[in-house]
Amino acid sequence: MAEKEDRYEDNVAGEFYVDDQCIDCDLCRETAPNNFTRNDDGGHSFVYKQPENDEERELCVEAMEGCPVEAIGDDGE
């Protein structure tokens, strides 16, 4: 389960975030490319844009539910 206190600083403020459990598997970036991107230096994903509509939110939830290490949280801010 993602921990708010372990979230990467790259994440924009808001509901969704990625924490330091991320293994850079690319699932979230493939599922919700409008919201997740990669930190090439750190080798992890992060939320660069919070969802702005229902479709983007559904894709973020899908990415969170599919994350193999549960590194995506939805109680950020």
Secondary structure, 3 states (H helix, E strand, C coil): CCCHHHECCCCCCCCCEEECCCCCCCHHHHHCCCCEEEECCCCEEEECCCCCCHHHHHHHHHHHHHCCCCCEECCCC
